[in-house]
Amino acid sequence: MAVSGIDSNKLRRAFIEEAEELLEKLDSDLLELENNPEDKDLINEIFRVMHSLKSESAVVGFSSLSNLAHKLEDVFEKLRSGEMSLEQSKMDLILGAVDAVHEMIASIAKGGHGEEIDITEILDELKLLCGETVTSRLESKTLGETKKKQIAIEKIWEFSEFELNQLKEAMERNERFYRLTCTVDPESPMKYARAFLVFTNLEQVVNVIKTIPPFDREVEEDDSYGELVVYLTTSGDDRDIYRATEVDEIQKVELIKLSYDDFLKGGDVKREIRETAEKKAKPRRIEKSSIRIETRKIDELWRLVGELVINKSQIEKLMKNVLSNGMAGELGEYIESAIDSLDKISEGIQQAIMETRMVPIAVIFNKLPRLVRDLSRKLGKQVKLEVSGEETEIDRSIVEALSEPITHLIRNALDHGIEYPEERIARGKAVEGIIKVSAYQEGGNIILQIEDDGKGFDTERIREVAMAKGMIGEEEISENELLKVVFNPGFSTKEEITELSGRGVGMDVVANKIKEQLKGDVNLHTVKGRGTRITIMLPLTLTILQAVIVESGGKYYAIPVRRTEETVEIVNTELIYEAEKTLYNYRGKNIPVIYFDKLLGKRAGKSEDNYGVIISHGNRIACLIVDRLIEEQDIVIKPIDDILNENHIFSGVSILGDGKIVYILDTSTILELS
Amino acid sequence: MKSSYVLFSLGKVKYALRLEEVVQIVKNENILDVPKASRYVIGVMNLRGEVFPVIDLRQRFGLVAEKEDRKKRIIVVKVLNRTFGILVDDVREIVEIEDEKIERSVSSIYGLKESMIDGLVKEGNELIILLNIKEVIESQEEVKVAK
């Protein structure tokens, strides 16, 4: 079935989305299966995934992928029936085949057909695994017991949803249902051509549901057409069918009437198995009943809700005026209660749409077991991965950006943190190292922790290197301060891998991604010889921000609440004036003062009483002086065009209830300027 | 083949922008100035929830202001998914121009560089410059348009 007539791009996108959803849990399921090879639920689940993948890709015309999924389906069918057991060597082959599936889908996503990936070898190995002969299939062509059994299995499993529907329709049209088997002369050099002729002849006179081998895929080896099985329905004369088979070198023709029930019930059996597989799925697995919505549409909804919220506050303000002027008269009470409901409803919509943007962090965590397995095998280390909090929800817009630093940190922990088995034994540690990955929500933040029980960072070496690079001075600094150096750009380079045992390689990239792109923070805690814990803090969503609105020079600005420590009233006499800078004593510590109007290139205001917002980011802290504090409120972040923000002192803009535009301060840049 | 263009003026010179690039034409109101932005960005405006920069084309072209600001118009354009407001003296009309009337191979004119011009149209003794607005916005080059 080629993709034509329909919008093939749309189909392709839909297919890829579907496939990715199918494969989402496959990797972790497979790894779990490796540990519990007997787990029938898991086998059923994987079988189901392969089956769907096979049918879906066949419908869209990606025959190569469909073939591979088909073979994997066969393997799991055998595992399911207990005909085959699962050993390590088989597991490796299966994982390799699943990798090929991933590669093919990636290639299809890029516009290919999946055929670019060579799977001949994998297919052959899978076929061998299923007990099929690979080079010559002549023997299996004799209608022996095995073949019959195979057909019996195919009877149930081979019919796709689409074909079953066709069958159902034929049944409703009261057509008769047959299986036609034609045997081509084994000596014939052109079995495919003969079989194909029969097939095209049949298509003229009956309704062909399905052929084995199929003709809508790549041509298989000629010998596989030595026997053609055709499932067909017809309301016409049976003689037409025989006439259609009058082709040279067709030796034997067998026409058997079939009962629809056997096959359509087969469909039910299939569904039943599917359903029980779903029912039996362990509760900790996150099952979701869902429909697919393009993220673009959700983003648009989200934007509209932002508008609604702003508009609502405008109306509220106007109505307040109307009410306080007594202009509303008797209607006042009703208006008030109507606005009250409007408020509740819009809040509800906002919450609901925000939730649709959230996905469980499992979408990232599910990839980790495979990563740890492969890497630890490669390195010859023994590592156990413990994952918790995978149900924690994060904004889907950050999934991609977050995935990379997490993988990087796990790699680091495995590569440089966890010791080799002999070293661990020598140190009196358990042979198996442990990497713990956890996620949870705390207030408006998502906290992620990656912890290993490896050798930890060598703080003395960090001190030496940092000093040599001029990143820290001679003065004594706390270990906490010292560890922050690791996140500085250029702290550790590849050349120093051995020296520094590689810890810190790429940490600056990780930190940058988390701080700049994800507006979060990252922290390092390490004990030499005992292990390392890296904590990542992320805002719950990147589009709604709790902000302090301040006024400076007659204009309003927004400061993210999570970057503020406190707001204070400041009398000028409280400030400490030094030659170069002004300081403010905040909780017994002198911190730098930043005059916001000066920062914006305006003259400093003369007002006697100012307000200070204590802002902090990482290890920096300062007192930002503004004219007035307005209020604290949730604002919707809108991106800012680069042309407006060459100095990066703003991270975005927002619109307040009265339609006023406010700039959102980028506290990290501002603190760096202090 | 004909295409539609938005015709506007800056001093005595007439310019045109392709209609597909234009989102809307609005009054010069409610612009919030932006601290520390480049010289010719006069501020931001909010149109149906989208906040975007407004560029004073006079300043961009190195011209002094001649007209009261409040009589000016802002042409909102969308180029490659970025939205901008372009402050111009006056928006005249929407015209249809035959493709073959457009002279494409143009060297610099009035001090405008070749890359900023999409073409020239002569209407009687009037000259209309079809602007490549994307280049005008993105180019870092100083422009000094002759009076």
Interface residues (C-beta under 8 A of the other chain):
Chain A: R303 G306 E307 I310 K555 L600 G601 K602 K638 I640 D641 I643 L644 N645 E646 N647 I649 V653 I655 G659 K660 I661 Y663
Chain B: N30 L32 V34 P35 K36 A37 S38 V41 V44 M45 N46 R48 G49 E50 V51 F52 P53 R82 T83 F84 I137
